[in-house]
Amino acid sequence: MRLSIVTLAWGLLSLVAARRSAQHVGKKLPEVKRNIASRAPRVAAQPEKRAVHSFLTNSTKKYAVNGSAIPEVDFDIGESYAGLIPISNATNASELYFWFFPSTNPAASNEILIWLNGGPGCSSLEGLLQENGPFLWQYGTFKPVPNQWAWTNLTNVVWVEQPVGTGFSQGTPTATSEADVASQFLGFFKNFVDTFALQGYTVYIAGESYAGYYVPYIADAMFNANDTDYYNISSILIYDPSLSYDVVQEYIPVTAFVDFWGPMLDLNASFLEQLHNKSDACGYTAFLDEYLAFPPKGPLPTPPNVDLSDESCYTFDDVFNAVSLVNPCFDIYDISTTCPLLWDVLGFPGSFDYVPDGAFIYFNRTDVQKAINAPVQEWAECTNNDVFVNGTDNSLPSTLSVLPGVIERADRVIIGHGLADMILIWNGTLLATQNMTFNGGQGFSVPPSDWAEFYVPYHTEYENQLGTLAGAGVMGQYHTERGLTLVTVDLSGHMVPQYAPSAAYRQLEFLLGRIPSLGTVGPFTTLPDDSY
């Protein structure tokens, strides 16, 4: 076993955070630098608060959730509403499941954010429970805790399980394309707006992974509807998104990814030589070198092995298999993960389907389903059933279709990416966006080496919030050009709000127009007295 000085230093810092003795390694710990306070946390500084149950009406009372009666949660999660709402234009009796949390932030009085997870067919309740909801139950942790980085501190948020066939949503999937998905979502959202009297509210949409399809196509449909009573769309945010062909986002960039993260992946020299030779022979190296240029040299040609028909060029699979031999607990969503394999209350920690004996899947419990007005049925984080007819989404990736037009009509479009994500690789996202033409130009003119620093405010941590610690300072780089912002988070995996919640919170502040840029040096807008 090799233990570098850097590794030891990180280990000591983790011991500091946990307030453990370092005697077992014969070390005296450095003084704690984190600003920790013992008083009750201030989640949001608000001179006025909306009346309790401000959305409780005759139309909404059947959806009301008792915030003090959520199983396993020993605190009140606040006002919320959940249940099934029909899709008004569906060809069959289809309904989408939602969980809506109003915000008490006065700045959110006339706006709402929609959160969508990916898959296709993965539940947005994953985002609620483990990323940006009011309470969190992360894998490997003892019980749910309040989330000081809840997006509801900033705005009203609704998490929606879609398309039909996902999670608790009901009906037979009929979608064959993203146009179908978007049409059905708008049919649901119109009924949602009517139910909660949200006419004219400014709409923001955010999501991750396969939501790189969902979010731009839904935003495009909302713009095209030209109906600001129901679809007053402003801006979108997508994390580690599916934007292009798999060969572009996985196979072409994987060799450079391995080179960048070499010590973390710990692959031997003979494998690395073989990998480079294969990448060269398959044309991947030359394509990346030639076309990942700033500014771009012109529209990208068809990538090599675009249909992945040549199995001898499966570099991505080679890397995944090799790393998994070295690290049997390797998590393709966050490459820093090592053994032991931790239990996840959603049943899917990282790359694994793992529910140990005696454990449970939280949203599969009958008492949980009843508490949140869900149908009593089998629930899975990601469905085994096809949410598209015959399992095929016939749509083009969003960078090759609707996303350029969305950028041109939106107030802001943000693409965030965790650098420790291997399921969708950062250089692949760059390739995809460099091929887009929007607002009179193609791609970005400035290379990432010249981008500005993405700054996350330093902040006070509280002793009763040590389960939601989050970083601060310079956490990545960003650049904005012609309405599009790209931002990296250096130490995050695929799910940025989960792995780097303070970074995602800051990005949401930018999305909502609460700060002028991601380089703003100043406090969080909801914590003006506690930031420094």
C-alpha positions in Angstrom: 0.0 0.0 0.0 1.3 3.4 -1.0 0.5 6.4 1.2 1.5 9.8 -0.1 2.0 12.9 2.0 -1.0 14.4 0.2 -3.2 11.4 1.1 -2.1 11.6 4.7 -2.8 15.3 4.9 -6.4 14.8 3.6 -6.8 12.0 6.1 -5.8 14.3 8.9 -8.1 17.0 7.8 -11.0 14.6 7.7 -10.2 13.7 11.3 -10.3 17.3 12.2 -13.7 17.7 10.7 -15.0 14.7 12.6 -13.4 15.9 15.9 -11.6 12.6 16.3 -8.3 11.9 18.1 -5.2 11.5 15.9 -3.3 9.5 18.5 -3.7 6.3 16.5 -1.5 7.7 13.8 0.9 9.4 16.2 0.1 12.9 15.1 -0.9 16.2 16.6 -3.7 17.7 14.6 -3.4 21.3 13.3 -5.9 23.8 14.6 -9.3 23.6 13.1 -9.6 26.4 10.4 -13.3 25.9 9.7 -15.6 28.6 11.1 -17.9 26.5 13.4 -20.5 28.0 15.6 -22.7 26.3 18.2 -25.8 28.5 17.9 -28.8 27.6 15.9 -28.2 27.9 12.1 -29.6 30.8 10.1 -30.7 29.2 6.8 -32.0 32.4 5.3 -32.0 36.1 6.5 -35.5 37.3 5.7 -37.2 40.3 7.3 -40.6 38.9 6.3 -41.9 35.4 5.9 -44.9 34.2 4.0 -47.8 33.0 6.0 -47.7 29.3 6.9 -49.5 27.2 4.3 -49.7 30.1 1.9 -50.5 27.6 -0.9 -53.2 25.8 1.1 -56.5 26.2 -0.7 -59.5 24.1 -1.5 -57.8 23.0 -4.7 -54.5 22.1 -3.0 -55.5 20.6 0.4 -55.7 17.1 -1.0 -52.0 17.4 -1.9 -50.9 18.8 1.5 -48.1 16.8 3.2 -47.8 16.7 7.0 -44.2 17.9 7.4 -44.0 16.5 10.9 -45.0 13.0 9.9 -42.4 11.9 7.4 -41.1 8.4 8.3 -37.6 8.4 9.8 -37.4 12.2 9.7 -37.3 13.6 13.2 -37.9 17.2 12.3 -40.5 19.2 10.5 -39.7 19.6 6.8 -42.1 22.5 6.4 -44.9 23.2 4.0 -45.1 21.0 1.0 -47.6 19.4 -1.4 -47.3 16.1 -3.3 -49.3 13.7 -5.4 -50.4 12.9 -9.0 -51.6 15.5 -11.5 -53.0 14.4 -14.9 -51.4 15.3 -18.2 -54.1 17.3 -19.9 -53.2 16.4 -23.5 -52.3 12.7 -22.9 -53.7 10.0 -25.2 -54.4 7.8 -22.2 -55.0 8.5 -18.5 -51.4 9.5 -17.6 -50.4 11.4 -14.5 -47.0 12.7 -13.3 -46.0 12.6 -9.6 -44.7 15.8 -8.1 -43.5 17.1 -4.7 -43.7 20.9 -4.4 -42.0 22.9 -1.7 -42.8 26.6 -1.4 -40.0 28.9 -0.3 -40.2 31.5 2.5 -37.7 33.7 0.7 -39.4 37.0 -0.3 -37.5 37.1 -3.5 -39.2 33.9 -4.6 -42.8 35.3 -4.5 -43.4 35.1 -8.2 -41.1 32.3 -9.5 -40.7 28.5 -9.5 -37.9 26.1 -10.4 -38.6 22.7 -11.9 -36.0 20.0 -11.0 -35.6 16.9 -13.3 -33.3 13.9 -12.9 -32.2 11.9 -15.9 -32.0 8.2 -16.8 -34.1 8.1 -18.9 -36.5 6.8 -16.3 -34.7 7.9 -13.1 -36.8 9.6 -10.4 -36.4 13.2 -9.4 -37.0 12.1 -5.8 -33.3 11.2 -6.0 -32.5 14.9 -6.4 -34.9 15.8 -3.6 -33.5 13.3 -1.1 -29.8 13.4 -1.9 -29.1 16.6 -3.7 -31.0 19.8 -3.2 -34.2 19.1 -1.2 -35.1 20.5 2.2 -34.0 17.2 3.9 -31.2 14.8 2.9 -30.5 11.1 3.5 -27.2 10.5 1.7 -25.9 7.0 1.2 -23.7 5.8 4.1 -25.3 8.1 6.6 -27.3 7.3 9.7 -30.5 9.2 9.2 -32.1 12.1 7.4 -30.8 15.6 8.2 -32.0 19.1 7.4 -30.3 20.5 4.3 -28.8 23.9 4.9 -28.1 24.1 1.1 -31.7 23.4 0.1 -32.7 25.1 -3.1 -36.0 26.0 -1.4 -34.0 28.6 0.7 -33.8 30.5 -2.6 -37.0 29.8 -4.6 -40.1 27.6 -4.9 -39.1 24.2 -6.2 -41.1 21.3 -7.6 -39.5 17.9 -8.2 -41.3 16.0 -10.9 -41.1 12.3 -11.8 -41.2 12.2 -15.6 -41.6 11.0 -18.3 -44.6 8.6 -17.9 -43.3 5.3 -16.5 -40.8 6.9 -14.1 -41.2 6.5 -10.3 -44.7 6.9 -9.0 -46.0 8.5 -12.3 -48.9 6.6 -13.8 -49.9 5.5 -17.3 -48.5 3.7 -20.3 -45.5 5.3 -22.0 -46.3 6.6 -25.4 -43.3 8.9 -26.0 -41.1 8.2 -29.0 -39.1 11.5 -28.8 -38.3 14.5 -26.7 -40.9 16.4 -28.5 -43.5 14.0 -27.1 -41.9 14.2 -23.6 -42.0 18.0 -23.7 -45.6 18.1 -24.9 -46.7 15.8 -22.1 -44.7 17.8 -19.5 -46.4 21.0 -20.6 -49.8 19.2 -20.3 -48.9 18.3 -16.7 -47.5 21.7 -15.9 -50.5 23.6 -17.1 -52.7 21.6 -14.7 -50.1 22.2 -11.9 -50.1 25.9 -12.5 -53.9 26.0 -12.3 -54.0 23.9 -9.2 -51.6 26.1 -7.3 -52.6 29.4 -8.9 -49.1 30.0 -10.3 -50.2 31.9 -13.5 -47.5 34.3 -14.6 -44.8 32.9 -12.4 -41.3 33.1 -13.9 -40.2 29.5 -14.7 -36.7 28.1 -14.3 -35.8 24.5 -15.2 -32.8 22.6 -13.8 -31.6 19.0 -14.0 -28.7 16.7 -14.6 -27.5 13.8 -16.8 -30.1 12.7 -19.3 -31.9 15.9 -18.4 -29.5 17.4 -20.9 -32.2 16.2 -23.3 -35.2 16.9 -21.1 -34.5 20.4 -20.0 -33.6 22.0 -23.3 -36.5 20.3 -25.2 -39.0 21.3 -22.5 -37.6 24.9 -22.4 -37.9 25.1 -26.2 -41.5 23.9 -26.0 -42.3 26.5 -23.4 -40.7 29.3 -25.5 -42.7 28.1 -28.5 -46.0 28.0 -26.6 -45.7 31.8 -26.3 -48.0 31.7 -23.2 -46.5 33.6 -20.3 -49.5 32.7 -18.1 -48.4 29.1 -17.9 -44.9 28.9 -19.4 -43.1 32.1 -18.5 -39.7 30.5 -19.0 -36.6 32.5 -18.1 -33.5 30.3 -17.7 -32.1 26.8 -17.5 -29.3 25.0 -15.6 -28.1 21.5 -16.5 -25.4 19.5 -14.7 -23.1 16.9 -16.4 -25.6 16.7 -19.2 -26.1 14.3 -22.1 -25.5 16.7 -24.9 -24.1 14.7 -27.8 -23.3 11.2 -29.1 -21.8 8.7 -26.6 -18.6 8.6 -28.6 -18.1 12.3 -28.1 -18.9 12.4 -24.4 -17.2 9.1 -23.3 -15.0 7.3 -25.8 -13.1 10.2 -27.5 -12.2 12.0 -24.2 -11.6 9.1 -21.9 -7.8 8.7 -22.6 -7.2 12.4 -21.8 -9.4 11.9 -18.7 -7.2 9.0 -17.5 -4.1 11.1 -18.1 -5.5 13.9 -16.0 -6.6 11.7 -13.1 -3.7 9.2 -13.3 -2.7 8.7 -9.7 -6.4 8.6 -8.6 -7.1 5.7 -11.1 -3.8 3.9 -10.5 -3.6 2.1 -13.8 -0.4 0.3 -14.8 2.0 1.5 -17.5 1.3 -1.4 -19.9 -2.5 -0.7 -19.9 -1.9 3.0 -20.4 0.3 2.3 -23.4 -2.3 0.0 -24.8 -5.0 2.6 -24.2 -3.1 5.4 -26.0 -2.3 3.1 -28.9 -6.0 2.3 -29.3 -7.1 5.9 -29.0 -4.6 6.8 -31.7 -5.6 4.0 -34.0 -9.4 4.7 -33.6 -8.9 8.4 -34.5 -10.0 9.6 -31.1 -6.7 11.3 -30.2 -6.5 13.2 -33.5 -10.2 14.3 -33.3 -9.7 15.7 -29.8 -6.5 17.5 -30.6 -7.9 19.0 -33.8 -11.4 20.0 -32.8 -11.2 20.9 -29.1 -10.0 24.4 -30.2 -10.8 27.9 -29.0 -12.2 29.5 -31.1 -13.4 26.5 -33.1 -12.1 26.0 -36.6 -15.6 25.4 -37.9 -18.4 22.8 -37.6 -17.1 19.5 -36.4 -17.1 16.6 -38.8 -18.9 13.3 -38.0 -16.9 11.8 -35.1 -15.0 8.5 -35.6 -17.0 5.4 -34.7 -20.1 7.7 -34.1 -22.4 4.7 -34.0 -20.0 2.6 -31.8 -20.2 -0.2 -34.3 -16.4 -0.9 -34.0 -16.0 -2.8 -30.7 -12.3 -2.7 -31.1 -12.5 1.0 -30.3 -14.3 0.7 -27.0 -11.8 2.7 -25.0 -14.3 3.8 -22.4 -15.3 0.2 -21.6 -11.6 -0.8 -21.3 -11.0 2.0 -18.8 -14.0 1.1 -16.7 -13.1 -2.6 -16.6 -9.5 -1.9 -15.7 -10.2 0.6 -13.0 -12.8 -1.7 -11.5 -10.2 -4.4 -11.1 -7.9 -2.0 -9.2 -10.7 -0.5 -7.2 -13.7 -3.0 -6.9 -15.8 -0.2 -5.4 -15.1 2.2 -8.3 -17.9 4.6 -8.9 -18.1 5.9 -12.4 -20.1 8.9 -11.1 -17.4 9.9 -8.7 -14.0 8.4 -9.3 -12.7 9.3 -5.9 -14.9 6.7 -4.3 -13.2 3.6 -2.7 -14.3 0.6 -0.6 -16.3 -0.2 1.5 -19.5 -0.1 -0.5 -22.0 2.0 1.4 -25.7 1.3 1.7 -28.0 3.7 -0.1 -31.6 4.2 1.0 -32.5 4.6 -2.7 -30.9 1.2 -3.4 -28.3 2.5 -5.8 -25.0 3.8 -4.3 -23.1 5.2 -7.3 -22.5 2.5 -9.9 -24.0 -0.4 -7.9 -27.4 -1.9 -7.3 -26.9 -2.7 -3.6 -29.5 -3.3 -0.8 -28.0 -5.4 2.0 -30.0 -7.8 4.1 -32.2 -5.9 6.6 -32.0 -2.7 4.6 -34.9 -0.9 2.7 -35.5 1.4 -0.2 -37.0 4.5 1.3 -39.6 5.4 -1.3 -40.6 1.8 -1.6 -42.0 1.8 2.0 -45.8 1.8 2.3 -45.7 4.3 5.2 -43.5 6.7 3.2 -45.8 6.4 0.2 -48.9 7.2 2.2 -47.2 10.1 3.9 -46.3 11.8 0.6 -49.6 11.1 -1.2 -47.9 8.6 -3.6 -49.6 5.5 -5.0 -48.8 2.4 -2.9 -46.8 0.4 -5.4 -43.3 -0.9 -6.2 -40.9 2.1 -6.6 -37.4 2.1 -8.0 -34.9 5.0 -8.4 -34.5 4.1 -12.0 -37.2 2.0 -13.7 -36.5 -1.2 -15.5 -39.3 -0.4 -17.9 -38.9 1.6 -21.1 -40.1 5.1 -20.9 -39.9 5.5 -24.7 -41.8 3.2 -27.0 -39.5 0.3 -27.9 -36.8 1.8 -25.6 -35.7 4.3 -28.2 -35.6 8.1 -28.0 -35.6 9.2 -31.6 -34.5 12.8 -30.8 -31.2 14.4 -31.8 -29.0 15.5 -28.8 -29.9 19.0 -27.7 -26.6 20.6 -28.9 -27.5 19.4 -32.4 -31.1 20.6 -32.2 -32.9 22.9 -29.7 -30.3 24.1 -27.3 -28.8 26.9 -29.5 -32.3 28.4 -29.9 -32.9 28.1 -26.2 -29.7 30.0 -25.5 -30.8 32.7 -27.8 -34.2 33.2 -26.1 -33.3 32.5 -22.4 -32.1 35.0 -19.9 -29.3 32.6 -18.8 -28.2 29.1 -19.7 -25.7 27.4 -17.4 -24.0 24.1 -18.0 -22.1 22.9 -14.8 -19.8 19.9 -14.8 -18.0 18.0 -12.0 -14.5 17.1 -13.1 -14.5 13.8 -11.2 -17.4 12.5 -13.3 -16.5 9.7 -15.7 -19.9 8.7 -16.9 -20.1 11.9 -18.9 -16.6 13.5 -19.3 -15.9 17.3 -19.2 -13.9 17.3 -22.4 -16.8 15.7 -24.2 -19.1 18.5 -22.9 -16.6 21.0 -24.3 -16.5 19.3 -27.7 -20.3 19.3 -27.8 -20.6 23.0 -26.9 -17.8 24.0 -29.3 -19.8 22.6 -32.1 -22.9 24.7 -31.3 -23.6 28.0 -33.2 -25.7 30.5 -31.1 -26.2 34.2 -31.0 -24.0 34.8 -34.0 -21.0 32.7 -33.3 -19.8 29.1 -32.8 -18.6 27.8 -29.4 -16.4 29.8 -27.1 -13.4 31.9 -28.2 -11.6 31.6 -24.8 -10.0 28.3 -23.7 -10.6 27.0 -20.2 -7.0 27.9 -19.2 -8.0 31.5 -19.5 -11.4 31.3 -17.7 -12.2 33.2 -14.5 -12.3 31.6 -11.1 -15.6 30.3 -9.8 -15.9 31.6 -6.3 -18.0 30.1 -3.5 -18.3 32.3 -0.3 -16.8 31.2 2.9 -19.5 30.6 5.5 -20.2 29.6 9.0 -20.8 26.0 9.8 -22.9 24.9 12.7 -22.3 22.0 15.0 -25.8 20.6 14.3 -25.1 20.8 10.5 -21.9 18.8 10.3 -23.8 16.3 8.1 -24.0 18.9 5.4 -20.5 20.4 5.3 -19.7 22.1 2.0 -16.6 23.7 0.5 -15.8 27.4 -0.1 -13.3 29.5 -2.0 -12.2 29.0 -5.6 -14.0 25.7 -6.5 -13.6 25.7 -10.3 -13.5 27.9 -13.4 -16.3 29.6 -15.4 -16.8 31.5 -18.6 -19.9 33.3 -20.0 -20.1 34.1 -23.7 -23.2 35.2 -25.8 -25.7 34.0 -23.2 -24.1 30.6 -22.3 -22.1 30.0 -19.1 -19.9 26.9 -18.6 -18.6 26.2 -15.1 -16.5 23.4 -13.7 -16.5 22.1 -10.1 -13.1 20.6 -9.5 -13.9 18.2 -6.7 -17.4 17.1 -7.7 -18.6 14.0 -9.4 -21.7 13.6 -11.6 -24.3 15.0 -9.2 -23.0 18.5 -8.4 -25.7 19.4 -5.9 -24.9 16.2 -4.0 -21.1 16.3 -4.1 -20.6 20.1 -4.0 -23.8 21.6 -2.5 -22.4 25.1 -1.8 -21.2 25.3 -5.4 -24.6 24.4 -6.8 -26.2 26.8 -4.4 -24.1 29.6 -5.7 -24.8 28.6 -9.3 -28.5 28.7 -8.5 -28.1 32.3 -7.2 -26.6 33.2 -10.6 -29.4 31.4 -12.5 -32.0 33.4 -10.5 -30.2 36.6 -11.2 -29.4 37.2 -7.5 -25.7 37.7 -8.2 -24.1 39.3 -11.3 -21.6 36.5 -12.1 -20.1 33.3 -10.8 -17.0 35.2 -10.0 -18.8 37.5 -7.5 -16.9 37.7 -4.3 -19.4 38.3 -1.6 -21.7 36.5 0.8 -24.5 34.2 -0.2 -27.7 36.2 -0.7 -29.5 34.2 2.1 -26.6 34.3 4.6 -25.4 38.0 4.6 -24.6 38.0 8.3 -22.9 34.6 8.5 -20.7 34.7 5.4 -17.2 36.2 5.2 
